[in-house]
Amino acid sequence: VSLDNGSSWNTATVTGTTYTLSGVTLVSSNTLQVRVEDAAGNAGTANTKAYVLDTTAPNAPGITSVTDSVGSITGTLTSSGSTDDTTPMIRVSLTGTNAVVGDSVQIYNNTTALGTATPLTDIHITAGYVDITTGTLIQGTYVLNAKVIDVAGNVSIASSSFTTTVDTTAPTVSSVAISSATGALNSTLNAGDVVTATVTMSEAITVSGSPQLALNIGGSTVQGTYDSVNSTATALKFNYTILSGQTDTNGISVVANSLGLNSGTIVDLAGNTATITHSLVADNSLYKVDTTAPSAPTITVTDNISPITGTLTSSGSTDD
């Protein structure tokens, strides 16, 4: 075997129909020649093949976007955010990498390869990027990066990282409670007073539209309206204003499974739709309702001095 177009020769080890040459270091591009010699030293015709010694790795690529195409929240993700898409699409920029057709791009989670490398075609080289859809990702946090691998096997340094958390778990209702009221006296609400119920979620969520929560006041179901101003990412507030004629001597309660979307949505940051079932909240004696005024009192005036005594009439006279 000659690695320098016949200028020098090395003896390879032959095993069956395979030959192996070891212990030789390539120092430049050249032409490979291979020939067979018999025991008498007669050399056959050499087969030749030019080779290129390439020890230069491509430059680092860049991850320009990661896209979610699943669920109610779709579009370009932000690094350190979350997604419910288990196969997000990663756009890798080839600008400045010196990549050519036949090279490939490998996506990694930290240093662990995700799936197989994607070969680059002339379409990718012309466009200056390649879109790669990951294999199915399980729930967890991923630190994504990309590397270019050339046809000689040289691997670029990694791109800058893009962190995303795959979250496919729906948020749930942790608790529901009658939490406060304005205007209440002696644990009793009157007409015009406002009672507030709080729904606590298992994780941060976003709300669109105007969800409602059903309250039970004296056996009648009324709807608390969503208070977007005073709600937080995990605590949803619902307000109801007491009306004239309403009475509840036991206290306001919350109907089971009465959190309603009312054409709105409740989803977590990854886009998973919340499971909104919840338990009954029993009568709360701290929030009774009494909007009925007491009856007017009566006044009786009695004369106890003789000679005329007894109950007086209005507009009359007395010597008592």
Number of C-alpha atoms within 10 A of each C-alpha: 21 19 24 16 16 14 8 10 14 12 13 15 11 10 8 6 5 8 11 10 11 9 5 8 7 11 9 13 13 16 15 17 20 18 13 15 11 8 7 6 8 8 11 11 10 14 11 16 12 12 12 11 11 14 12 12 18 21 20 22 25 23 22 13 17 22 18 21 16 17 14 12 19 15 11 15 19 14 15 12 14 22 27 25 25 20 19 22 18 23 18 25 22 25 15 12 17 15 24 17 15 15 22 21 24 20 26 22 16 16 12 11 15 18 13 13 18 18 17 21 15 11 11 17 19 11 12 15 19 21 16 18 17 16 13 12 16 14 15 11 16 19 17 24 26 30 26 32 25 24 15 14 14 15 21 19 16 20 20 16 17 23 19 19 21 20 21 19 15 17 22 19 20 16 14 21 17 24 15 14 20 13 13 19 13 8 14 20 28 23 18 15 17 18 22 19 25 21 21 20 22 15 17 15 23 16 17 13 13 17 22 21 27 22 26 18 22 17 12 11 15 17 19 22 18 22 17 15 8 10 16 15 14 19 21 21 24 27 21 20 19 20 16 12 12 17 23 21 15 16 22 25 25 27 18 16 14 18 22 17 16 12 9 12 17 21 22 27 19 27 25 22 21 20 14 18 13 18 14 13 17 16 19 17 15 19 25 23 26 19 17 12 8 6 6 6 5 5 6 8 11 12 15 13 11 9 7 12 13 12 12 14 11 9 5 6 9 15 10 10
